[in-house]
């Protein structure tokens, strides 16, 4: 099984596990659903990667960071449950599972599963989004849209699309449901690694807010800002964010 196939399979299977957890704990508190989802998806991914790629390192949101990853040639970067708030709320579909592989300085494989939508987007080949409308759609958090996103909307004459997790937001741009995602409020590598790998495979533009490259498997896993957008909108977005 190739790394691309493995990323897609594990993201999908972890997503299916999370759907079962959601059903099992339908009558539990939101905190109980969040905690169970995080733990069971993390445990599944760690066990599966240990079995399938025992020589590779892993960086997971829910795991203890292992400094050995900094000298490893291959590191899986995973978010077992991206969008715990949305996962815990009955009926919401904007949450995800992220599985990415970093190798010798670059993201080389990635998958974003959207379990409640029955969709997994995965490298190496991702369909480019369909043609954009005349007014660009900027996808933002439904609870705390950053001021920068509002500035981008104003500069581009666009509209806002509210959504939950980072993976769901990037997926919306990949799927042609939105055109721009800018984030400035603080994230970590596991929040964007798989979504960025998928976005790049779809031919989208990705960078930090200042236009510099997104770098992964760094000593400090904080990666607080990013842009994912259609290539033709990149200069206009950077004119606002740089």
C-alpha atoms as an extended CHARMM CRD file, in Angstrom:
* protein
*
       242  EXT
         1         1  UNK       CA              0.0000000000        0.0000000000        0.0000000000  PROA      1               0.0000000000
         2         2  UNK       CA              1.4040000000        3.3890000000       -0.9990000000  PROA      2               0.0000000000
         3         3  UNK       CA              1.7000000000        6.2540000000        1.4720000000  PROA      3               0.0000000000
         4         4  UNK       CA             -1.1390000000        8.0290000000       -0.3410000000  PROA      4               0.0000000000
         5         5  UNK       CA             -3.3770000000        4.9840000000       -0.0580000000  PROA      5               0.0000000000
         6         6  UNK       CA             -2.4870000000        4.4980000000        3.5940000000  PROA      6               0.0000000000
         7         7  UNK       CA             -3.2400000000        8.1200000000        4.4760000000  PROA      7               0.0000000000
         8         8  UNK       CA             -6.6250000000        7.8790000000        2.7730000000  PROA      8               0.0000000000
         9         9  UNK       CA             -7.4900000000        4.5420000000        4.3850000000  PROA      9               0.0000000000
        10        10  UNK       CA             -6.5230000000        5.6060000000        7.8970000000  PROA      10              0.0000000000
        11        11  UNK       CA             -8.3180000000        8.9540000000        7.6900000000  PROA      11              0.0000000000
        12        12  UNK       CA            -11.4470000000        7.2340000000        6.3980000000  PROA      12              0.0000000000
        13        13  UNK       CA            -11.3680000000        4.4450000000        8.9850000000  PROA      13              0.0000000000
        14        14  UNK       CA            -10.7420000000        6.8810000000       11.8380000000  PROA      14              0.0000000000
        15        15  UNK       CA            -13.6780000000        8.9090000000       10.5570000000  PROA      15              0.0000000000
        16        16  UNK       CA            -15.9370000000        5.8590000000       10.5240000000  PROA      16              0.0000000000
        17        17  UNK       CA            -14.8450000000        5.0990000000       14.0830000000  PROA      17              0.0000000000
        18        18  UNK       CA            -15.7840000000        8.6360000000       15.0870000000  PROA      18              0.0000000000
        19        19  UNK       CA            -19.2360000000        8.2530000000       13.5460000000  PROA      19              0.0000000000
        20        20  UNK       CA            -19.7480000000        5.1650000000       15.7040000000  PROA      20              0.0000000000
        21        21  UNK       CA            -18.5600000000        7.0430000000       18.7930000000  PROA      21              0.0000000000
        22        22  UNK       CA            -21.0080000000        9.8190000000       17.9830000000  PROA      22              0.0000000000
        23        23  UNK       CA            -23.8650000000        7.3240000000       17.7800000000  PROA      23              0.0000000000
        24        24  UNK       CA            -22.8150000000        5.4390000000       20.9080000000  PROA      24              0.0000000000
        25        25  UNK       CA            -22.6350000000        8.6360000000       22.9590000000  PROA      25              0.0000000000
        26        26  UNK       CA            -25.6480000000       10.3940000000       21.4790000000  PROA      26              0.0000000000
        27        27  UNK       CA            -27.1310000000       10.8500000000       24.9390000000  PROA      27              0.0000000000
        28        28  UNK       CA            -23.8560000000       11.7530000000       26.6640000000  PROA      28              0.0000000000
        29        29  UNK       CA            -22.5950000000       15.2660000000       27.3600000000  PROA      29              0.0000000000
        30        30  UNK       CA            -20.7500000000       17.2020000000       24.6740000000  PROA      30              0.0000000000
        31        31  UNK       CA            -17.5440000000       16.9510000000       26.7270000000  PROA      31              0.0000000000
        32        32  UNK       CA            -17.8590000000       13.1690000000       26.9590000000  PROA      32              0.0000000000
        33        33  UNK       CA            -18.2950000000       12.9400000000       23.1780000000  PROA      33              0.0000000000
        34        34  UNK       CA            -15.3100000000       15.2240000000       22.5610000000  PROA      34              0.0000000000
        35        35  UNK       CA            -13.0370000000       13.3420000000       24.9520000000  PROA      35              0.0000000000
        36        36  UNK       CA            -14.0380000000        9.9050000000       23.6660000000  PROA      36              0.0000000000
        37        37  UNK       CA            -13.6910000000       10.9550000000       20.0470000000  PROA      37              0.0000000000
        38        38  UNK       CA            -10.2360000000       12.4530000000       20.5350000000  PROA      38              0.0000000000
        39        39  UNK       CA             -8.9220000000        9.4420000000       22.4530000000  PROA      39              0.0000000000
        40        40  UNK       CA            -10.3540000000        6.6370000000       20.3680000000  PROA      40              0.0000000000
        41        41  UNK       CA             -9.3600000000        8.1670000000       17.0420000000  PROA      41              0.0000000000
        42        42  UNK       CA             -5.8490000000        8.9250000000       18.3320000000  PROA      42              0.0000000000
        43        43  UNK       CA             -5.4120000000        5.4040000000       19.7000000000  PROA      43              0.0000000000
        44        44  UNK       CA             -6.5850000000        3.8920000000       16.4110000000  PROA      44              0.0000000000
        45        45  UNK       CA             -4.2200000000        6.0080000000       14.3030000000  PROA      45              0.0000000000
        46        46  UNK       CA             -1.2150000000        5.3910000000       16.5390000000  PROA      46              0.0000000000
        47        47  UNK       CA             -1.7830000000        1.6350000000       16.5290000000  PROA      47              0.0000000000
        48        48  UNK       CA             -2.3540000000        1.5310000000       12.7830000000  PROA      48              0.0000000000
        49        49  UNK       CA              0.7430000000        3.5890000000       11.9590000000  PROA      49              0.0000000000
        50        50  UNK       CA              2.8420000000        1.4950000000       14.3290000000  PROA      50              0.0000000000
        51        51  UNK       CA              1.6920000000       -1.6020000000       12.4650000000  PROA      51              0.0000000000
        52        52  UNK       CA              1.8960000000       -0.2350000000        8.9080000000  PROA      52              0.0000000000
        53        53  UNK       CA              4.9210000000        2.1010000000        9.1610000000  PROA      53              0.0000000000
        54        54  UNK       CA              6.8200000000        1.0320000000       12.2950000000  PROA      54              0.0000000000
        55        55  UNK       CA              9.9940000000        2.9340000000       11.3730000000  PROA      55              0.0000000000
        56        56  UNK       CA              8.2570000000        6.3030000000       10.9420000000  PROA      56              0.0000000000
        57        57  UNK       CA              7.7650000000        8.9700000000       13.6110000000  PROA      57              0.0000000000
        58        58  UNK       CA              4.3560000000       10.4540000000       14.4470000000  PROA      58              0.0000000000
        59        59  UNK       CA              3.2710000000       13.9180000000       15.5750000000  PROA      59              0.0000000000
        60        60  UNK       CA             -0.3190000000       13.8820000000       16.8250000000  PROA      60              0.0000000000
        61        61  UNK       CA             -2.3820000000       16.5920000000       18.4600000000  PROA      61              0.0000000000
        62        62  UNK       CA             -3.4470000000       14.1280000000       21.1360000000  PROA      62              0.0000000000
        63        63  UNK       CA             -0.0340000000       12.5350000000       21.7380000000  PROA      63              0.0000000000
        64        64  UNK       CA              3.0920000000       13.4520000000       23.6760000000  PROA      64              0.0000000000
        65        65  UNK       CA              5.6310000000       15.0810000000       21.3680000000  PROA      65              0.0000000000
        66        66  UNK       CA              8.6400000000       12.8560000000       20.7120000000  PROA      66              0.0000000000
        67        67  UNK       CA             11.8270000000       14.8580000000       19.9880000000  PROA      67              0.0000000000
        68        68  UNK       CA             13.0810000000       11.9320000000       17.8970000000  PROA      68              0.0000000000
        69        69  UNK       CA             10.8420000000       13.1660000000       15.0900000000  PROA      69              0.0000000000
        70        70  UNK       CA             13.2360000000       16.0720000000       14.4900000000  PROA      70              0.0000000000
        71        71  UNK       CA             15.9380000000       13.6920000000       13.2550000000  PROA      71              0.0000000000
        72        72  UNK       CA             13.5420000000       11.3600000000       11.4220000000  PROA      72              0.0000000000
        73        73  UNK       CA             13.2970000000       11.2890000000        7.6400000000  PROA      73              0.0000000000
        74        74  UNK       CA              9.5740000000       10.4840000000        7.7000000000  PROA      74              0.0000000000
        75        75  UNK       CA              6.9990000000       11.8770000000       10.1160000000  PROA      75              0.0000000000
        76        76  UNK       CA              3.2360000000       11.3520000000       10.0450000000  PROA      76              0.0000000000
        77        77  UNK       CA              1.3940000000       14.4760000000       11.2020000000  PROA      77              0.0000000000
        78        78  UNK       CA             -2.1480000000       13.6910000000       12.3200000000  PROA      78              0.0000000000
        79        79  UNK       CA             -5.1370000000       15.3780000000       13.8660000000  PROA      79              0.0000000000
        80        80  UNK       CA             -7.4040000000       12.5610000000       15.0710000000  PROA      80              0.0000000000
        81        81  UNK       CA            -10.4000000000       14.8910000000       15.3440000000  PROA      81              0.0000000000
        82        82  UNK       CA            -10.3130000000       18.3690000000       13.8510000000  PROA      82              0.0000000000
        83        83  UNK       CA            -13.3310000000       20.3300000000       15.0070000000  PROA      83              0.0000000000
        84        84  UNK       CA            -14.2460000000       18.7500000000       18.3240000000  PROA      84              0.0000000000
        85        85  UNK       CA            -16.9180000000       21.3880000000       18.9200000000  PROA      85              0.0000000000
        86        86  UNK       CA            -18.6900000000       20.5210000000       15.6730000000  PROA      86              0.0000000000
        87        87  UNK       CA            -18.2570000000       16.7770000000       16.2660000000  PROA      87              0.0000000000
        88        88  UNK       CA            -19.9410000000       17.0960000000       19.6490000000  PROA      88              0.0000000000
        89        89  UNK       CA            -22.9730000000       18.8870000000       18.2060000000  PROA      89              0.0000000000
        90        90  UNK       CA            -25.6350000000       16.6380000000       16.7320000000  PROA      90              0.0000000000
        91        91  UNK       CA            -26.0910000000       16.9500000000       13.0060000000  PROA      91              0.0000000000
        92        92  UNK       CA            -23.0180000000       19.0660000000       12.2090000000  PROA      92              0.0000000000
        93        93  UNK       CA            -20.9030000000       17.9110000000        9.2500000000  PROA      93              0.0000000000
        94        94  UNK       CA            -18.0020000000       20.4070000000        9.3660000000  PROA      94              0.0000000000
        95        95  UNK       CA            -15.4070000000       18.3260000000       11.2350000000  PROA      95              0.0000000000
        96        96  UNK       CA            -12.5760000000       16.1850000000        9.9240000000  PROA      96              0.0000000000
        97        97  UNK       CA             -9.7300000000       13.7250000000       10.3910000000  PROA      97              0.0000000000
        98        98  UNK       CA             -6.2640000000       14.6950000000        9.1150000000  PROA      98              0.0000000000
        99        99  UNK       CA             -3.4770000000       12.2830000000        8.1500000000  PROA      99              0.0000000000
       100       100  UNK       CA             -0.3500000000       13.6570000000        6.4420000000  PROA      100             0.0000000000
       101       101  UNK       CA              3.1740000000       12.4440000000        5.7710000000  PROA      101             0.0000000000
       102       102  UNK       CA              6.2110000000       14.7420000000        5.8880000000  PROA      102             0.0000000000
       103       103  UNK       CA              9.4070000000       13.4080000000        4.3440000000  PROA      103             0.0000000000
       104       104  UNK       CA             12.8020000000       15.1330000000        4.2080000000  PROA      104             0.0000000000
       105       105  UNK       CA             11.4110000000       18.6520000000        4.3740000000  PROA      105             0.0000000000
       106       106  UNK       CA              8.1920000000       18.3450000000        2.3700000000  PROA      106             0.0000000000
       107       107  UNK       CA              4.6220000000       17.1370000000        2.7060000000  PROA      107             0.0000000000
       108       108  UNK       CA              4.4610000000       14.1350000000        0.3820000000  PROA      108             0.0000000000
       109       109  UNK       CA              1.0430000000       12.6270000000        1.1310000000  PROA      109             0.0000000000
       110       110  UNK       CA             -2.1400000000       13.6480000000        2.8700000000  PROA      110             0.0000000000
       111       111  UNK       CA             -5.8060000000       12.8970000000        3.3830000000  PROA      111             0.0000000000
       112       112  UNK       CA             -8.6890000000       14.8310000000        4.9080000000  PROA      112             0.0000000000
       113       113  UNK       CA            -11.7280000000       12.7540000000        5.7980000000  PROA      113             0.0000000000
       114       114  UNK       CA            -15.0700000000       14.4800000000        6.2520000000  PROA      114             0.0000000000
       115       115  UNK       CA            -16.8690000000       11.5340000000        7.8530000000  PROA      115             0.0000000000
       116       116  UNK       CA            -20.3030000000       13.0910000000        8.2970000000  PROA      116             0.0000000000
       117       117  UNK       CA            -20.2530000000       14.0060000000        4.5910000000  PROA      117             0.0000000000
       118       118  UNK       CA            -19.0280000000       10.5760000000        3.4680000000  PROA      118             0.0000000000
       119       119  UNK       CA            -16.0550000000       12.2060000000        1.7220000000  PROA      119             0.0000000000
       120       120  UNK       CA            -12.2820000000       11.7000000000        1.8660000000  PROA      120             0.0000000000
       121       121  UNK       CA             -9.9970000000       14.0040000000       -0.1190000000  PROA      121             0.0000000000
       122       122  UNK       CA             -6.5590000000       12.4940000000       -0.6450000000  PROA      122             0.0000000000
       123       123  UNK       CA             -3.3320000000       12.8790000000       -2.5850000000  PROA      123             0.0000000000
       124       124  UNK       CA             -1.7620000000       12.2870000000       -5.0680000000  PROA      124             0.0000000000
       125       125  UNK       CA             -4.5250000000       13.4840000000       -7.4000000000  PROA      125             0.0000000000
       126       126  UNK       CA             -7.2990000000       15.7920000000       -6.2620000000  PROA      126             0.0000000000
       127       127  UNK       CA             -9.7400000000       17.3390000000       -8.7230000000  PROA      127             0.0000000000
       128       128  UNK       CA             -9.3720000000       21.0900000000       -9.1500000000  PROA      128             0.0000000000
       129       129  UNK       CA            -12.3720000000       23.0910000000       -7.9440000000  PROA      129             0.0000000000
       130       130  UNK       CA            -14.9520000000       24.2110000000      -10.5000000000  PROA      130             0.0000000000
       131       131  UNK       CA            -15.0760000000       27.7760000000      -11.7980000000  PROA      131             0.0000000000
       132       132  UNK       CA            -15.4570000000       30.4480000000       -9.1450000000  PROA      132             0.0000000000
       133       133  UNK       CA            -18.3290000000       32.9360000000       -8.9630000000  PROA      133             0.0000000000
       134       134  UNK       CA            -17.6090000000       36.5960000000       -9.6430000000  PROA      134             0.0000000000
       135       135  UNK       CA            -17.6400000000       37.4580000000       -5.9250000000  PROA      135             0.0000000000
       136       136  UNK       CA            -15.0300000000       35.3640000000       -4.0570000000  PROA      136             0.0000000000
       137       137  UNK       CA            -16.2900000000       33.4400000000       -1.0460000000  PROA      137             0.0000000000
       138       138  UNK       CA            -14.0960000000       33.6830000000        2.0500000000  PROA      138             0.0000000000
       139       139  UNK       CA            -14.5890000000       30.8450000000        4.5000000000  PROA      139             0.0000000000
       140       140  UNK       CA            -14.3950000000       31.7980000000        8.1870000000  PROA      140             0.0000000000
       141       141  UNK       CA            -15.0810000000       30.4050000000       11.6260000000  PROA      141             0.0000000000
       142       142  UNK       CA            -18.7430000000       30.4570000000       12.5500000000  PROA      142             0.0000000000
       143       143  UNK       CA            -17.8910000000       31.6420000000       16.0820000000  PROA      143             0.0000000000
       144       144  UNK       CA            -14.8250000000       33.8780000000       15.7650000000  PROA      144             0.0000000000
       145       145  UNK       CA            -14.0990000000       35.1790000000       12.2440000000  PROA      145             0.0000000000
       146       146  UNK       CA            -10.6880000000       36.9430000000       12.2810000000  PROA      146             0.0000000000
       147       147  UNK       CA            -10.5840000000       40.6210000000       11.4110000000  PROA      147             0.0000000000
       148       148  UNK       CA             -8.1000000000       39.8040000000        8.6620000000  PROA      148             0.0000000000
       149       149  UNK       CA            -10.6770000000       37.6600000000        6.8660000000  PROA      149             0.0000000000
       150       150  UNK       CA            -13.0820000000       40.5910000000        6.9580000000  PROA      150             0.0000000000
       151       151  UNK       CA            -10.3580000000       42.7800000000        5.4450000000  PROA      151             0.0000000000
       152       152  UNK       CA             -9.8510000000       40.2310000000        2.6590000000  PROA      152             0.0000000000
       153       153  UNK       CA            -13.5730000000       40.0940000000        1.9980000000  PROA      153             0.0000000000
       154       154  UNK       CA            -13.7050000000       43.8820000000        1.7100000000  PROA      154             0.0000000000
       155       155  UNK       CA            -10.6640000000       44.0770000000       -0.5770000000  PROA      155             0.0000000000
       156       156  UNK       CA            -11.9420000000       41.3370000000       -2.8890000000  PROA      156             0.0000000000
       157       157  UNK       CA            -15.5760000000       42.4040000000       -2.8110000000  PROA      157             0.0000000000
       158       158  UNK       CA            -16.4460000000       38.9600000000       -1.5680000000  PROA      158             0.0000000000
       159       159  UNK       CA            -18.8660000000       37.2110000000        0.7430000000  PROA      159             0.0000000000
       160       160  UNK       CA            -18.3810000000       35.1690000000        3.9260000000  PROA      160             0.0000000000
       161       161  UNK       CA            -19.0870000000       31.4640000000        4.3540000000  PROA      161             0.0000000000
       162       162  UNK       CA            -19.2070000000       30.2820000000        7.9870000000  PROA      162             0.0000000000
       163       163  UNK       CA            -17.8410000000       26.8470000000        8.8290000000  PROA      163             0.0000000000
       164       164  UNK       CA            -16.2550000000       24.8290000000       11.6320000000  PROA      164             0.0000000000
       165       165  UNK       CA            -12.9310000000       23.0140000000       11.5330000000  PROA      165             0.0000000000
       166       166  UNK       CA             -9.8030000000       24.0190000000        9.6000000000  PROA      166             0.0000000000
       167       167  UNK       CA             -9.9590000000       20.8030000000        7.5980000000  PROA      167             0.0000000000
       168       168  UNK       CA            -13.5500000000       21.4610000000        6.6100000000  PROA      168             0.0000000000
       169       169  UNK       CA            -12.6630000000       25.0210000000        5.5760000000  PROA      169             0.0000000000
       170       170  UNK       CA             -9.7910000000       23.9450000000        3.3290000000  PROA      170             0.0000000000
       171       171  UNK       CA            -11.9270000000       21.1360000000        1.9370000000  PROA      171             0.0000000000
       172       172  UNK       CA            -14.5760000000       23.7130000000        1.0520000000  PROA      172             0.0000000000
       173       173  UNK       CA            -12.0240000000       25.5780000000       -1.0730000000  PROA      173             0.0000000000
       174       174  UNK       CA            -10.8760000000       22.3150000000       -2.6870000000  PROA      174             0.0000000000
       175       175  UNK       CA            -14.4810000000       21.3390000000       -3.4330000000  PROA      175             0.0000000000
       176       176  UNK       CA            -15.3650000000       24.7440000000       -4.8660000000  PROA      176             0.0000000000
       177       177  UNK       CA            -17.7370000000       25.6750000000       -2.0440000000  PROA      177             0.0000000000
       178       178  UNK       CA            -15.4570000000       28.5850000000       -1.0950000000  PROA      178             0.0000000000
       179       179  UNK       CA            -12.5210000000       30.3520000000       -2.7300000000  PROA      179             0.0000000000
       180       180  UNK       CA            -10.3000000000       31.7270000000        0.0460000000  PROA      180             0.0000000000
       181       181  UNK       CA             -9.3310000000       30.6270000000        3.5550000000  PROA      181             0.0000000000
       182       182  UNK       CA             -7.1060000000       32.9060000000        5.6260000000  PROA      182             0.0000000000
       183       183  UNK       CA             -6.2940000000       32.1640000000        9.2430000000  PROA      183             0.0000000000
       184       184  UNK       CA             -4.4580000000       34.3530000000       11.7310000000  PROA      184             0.0000000000
       185       185  UNK       CA             -5.6610000000       33.1780000000       15.1140000000  PROA      185             0.0000000000
       186       186  UNK       CA             -3.1630000000       30.4600000000       16.0080000000  PROA      186             0.0000000000
       187       187  UNK       CA             -2.8830000000       26.8590000000       14.8310000000  PROA      187             0.0000000000
       188       188  UNK       CA             -0.4770000000       23.9270000000       15.0020000000  PROA      188             0.0000000000
       189       189  UNK       CA              1.0780000000       21.7630000000       12.3200000000  PROA      189             0.0000000000
       190       190  UNK       CA             -1.5730000000       19.0630000000       12.6640000000  PROA      190             0.0000000000
       191       191  UNK       CA             -4.3070000000       21.6060000000       11.9350000000  PROA      191             0.0000000000
       192       192  UNK       CA             -3.0420000000       22.2920000000        8.4210000000  PROA      192             0.0000000000
       193       193  UNK       CA             -0.5890000000       19.5950000000        7.2500000000  PROA      193             0.0000000000
       194       194  UNK       CA             -3.0870000000       17.2210000000        5.6300000000  PROA      194             0.0000000000
       195       195  UNK       CA             -5.3820000000       20.0010000000        4.3560000000  PROA      195             0.0000000000
       196       196  UNK       CA             -2.4200000000       21.7970000000        2.7670000000  PROA      196             0.0000000000
       197       197  UNK       CA             -1.1800000000       18.5900000000        1.1150000000  PROA      197             0.0000000000
       198       198  UNK       CA             -4.6300000000       18.0430000000       -0.3690000000  PROA      198             0.0000000000
       199       199  UNK       CA             -4.9890000000       21.6850000000       -1.4230000000  PROA      199             0.0000000000
       200       200  UNK       CA             -1.6530000000       21.6110000000       -3.2170000000  PROA      200             0.0000000000
       201       201  UNK       CA             -2.6510000000       18.4380000000       -5.0340000000  PROA      201             0.0000000000
       202       202  UNK       CA             -5.7380000000       20.2970000000       -6.2620000000  PROA      202             0.0000000000
       203       203  UNK       CA             -3.5860000000       23.1210000000       -7.6400000000  PROA      203             0.0000000000
       204       204  UNK       CA             -4.4340000000       25.6750000000       -4.9650000000  PROA      204             0.0000000000
       205       205  UNK       CA             -2.1100000000       28.3240000000       -3.5450000000  PROA      205             0.0000000000
       206       206  UNK       CA             -0.8320000000       27.8180000000        0.0180000000  PROA      206             0.0000000000
       207       207  UNK       CA              1.4720000000       29.9590000000        2.1630000000  PROA      207             0.0000000000
       208       208  UNK       CA              1.9170000000       31.8360000000        5.4100000000  PROA      208             0.0000000000
       209       209  UNK       CA              0.2170000000       35.2360000000        5.6370000000  PROA      209             0.0000000000
       210       210  UNK       CA              3.4470000000       36.9600000000        4.5830000000  PROA      210             0.0000000000
       211       211  UNK       CA              3.7720000000       34.7270000000        1.5230000000  PROA      211             0.0000000000
       212       212  UNK       CA              6.5360000000       32.5670000000        3.0070000000  PROA      212             0.0000000000
       213       213  UNK       CA              6.3490000000       28.7540000000        2.7510000000  PROA      213             0.0000000000
       214       214  UNK       CA              4.5000000000       26.6140000000        5.2740000000  PROA      214             0.0000000000
       215       215  UNK       CA              7.1390000000       24.4590000000        6.9920000000  PROA      215             0.0000000000
       216       216  UNK       CA              6.4070000000       21.2880000000        8.9300000000  PROA      216             0.0000000000
       217       217  UNK       CA              8.1350000000       19.0360000000       11.4570000000  PROA      217             0.0000000000
       218       218  UNK       CA              9.6490000000       22.0420000000       13.2060000000  PROA      218             0.0000000000
       219       219  UNK       CA             10.8910000000       22.0010000000       16.8350000000  PROA      219             0.0000000000
       220       220  UNK       CA              7.9090000000       24.1350000000       17.8560000000  PROA      220             0.0000000000
       221       221  UNK       CA              4.7990000000       22.7130000000       16.1590000000  PROA      221             0.0000000000
       222       222  UNK       CA              2.9640000000       26.0360000000       16.3300000000  PROA      222             0.0000000000
       223       223  UNK       CA              2.0750000000       27.2060000000       12.8260000000  PROA      223             0.0000000000
       224       224  UNK       CA             -0.2380000000       30.0980000000       13.5850000000  PROA      224             0.0000000000
       225       225  UNK       CA             -1.3430000000       31.3990000000       10.2030000000  PROA      225             0.0000000000
       226       226  UNK       CA             -1.9780000000       30.3340000000        6.6370000000  PROA      226             0.0000000000
       227       227  UNK       CA             -3.5940000000       31.1020000000        3.3120000000  PROA      227             0.0000000000
       228       228  UNK       CA             -5.3200000000       28.5610000000        1.0740000000  PROA      228             0.0000000000
       229       229  UNK       CA             -6.9340000000       30.0000000000       -2.0150000000  PROA      229             0.0000000000
       230       230  UNK       CA             -7.3700000000       29.7780000000       -5.7560000000  PROA      230             0.0000000000
       231       231  UNK       CA             -4.1240000000       30.5670000000       -7.5470000000  PROA      231             0.0000000000
       232       232  UNK       CA             -5.6710000000       33.4870000000       -9.4200000000  PROA      232             0.0000000000
       233       233  UNK       CA             -6.6660000000       35.1620000000       -6.1470000000  PROA      233             0.0000000000
       234       234  UNK       CA             -3.2970000000       34.7790000000       -4.4020000000  PROA      234             0.0000000000
       235       235  UNK       CA             -1.8420000000       38.1830000000       -5.3120000000  PROA      235             0.0000000000
       236       236  UNK       CA             -4.9790000000       40.0000000000       -4.2130000000  PROA      236             0.0000000000
       237       237  UNK       CA             -5.0870000000       38.1040000000       -0.9160000000  PROA      237             0.0000000000
       238       238  UNK       CA             -1.3740000000       38.6740000000       -0.2390000000  PROA      238             0.0000000000
       239       239  UNK       CA             -1.8070000000       42.3880000000       -0.9090000000  PROA      239             0.0000000000
       240       240  UNK       CA             -3.9930000000       42.4270000000        2.2070000000  PROA      240             0.0000000000
       241       241  UNK       CA             -2.1270000000       39.9480000000        4.4230000000  PROA      241             0.0000000000
       242       242  UNK       CA              1.5670000000       40.6350000000        3.7990000000  PROA      242             0.0000000000
